[in-house]
């Protein structure tokens, strides 16, 4: 996979498939990007489990913080990494020891580790680097367009509104009628 550019269908497929996300490098500081993404994804219906050994056992927005991926008591669909590139390889190696293995390794903006990406892809996982799921969700659901930002997607159809304001839009395929997050199968 070319990690310099991802087709919208690849990103959309990931965001439409995953339900449980482990966020490694979560910060409880409400001014940090990881907290913004954590809150946003929860509001979109994802279960997001914060991973930060400095805050183990504390609850954030109804989710208990864990020390490591191995401490999560349920299957993880996606590992969202908010750590510097030099820390990514050990996180991917830990993810590979989980049963079942996560489907996706997602490295946040400015984070790229090609060795870790190859390891994950060789194990059958999808990998995204240097992207934010919050931004990609907003771009692909047209939420971001409502704020006057060019989403690089063209459609004659207005995004489906789920009744919770303009920031509760779906992420279906172009022309599909998306299901609200609470109805994801």
Secondary structure, DSSP 4 states (H G I P E B T S, - for coil): --TT---HHHHHHHHHH--EEEEET----TTSHHHHHHHHHHHTT-EEEEE-GGGTT-EETTEE-BSSGGG-SS--SEEEE-S-GGGHHHHHHHHHTSSSPPSEEEE-TT---HHHHHHHHHTT-EEE-S--HHHHHHHHTTTGGGGT---S---SSPPPB-SS-TT-B----TT--PPPGGG--
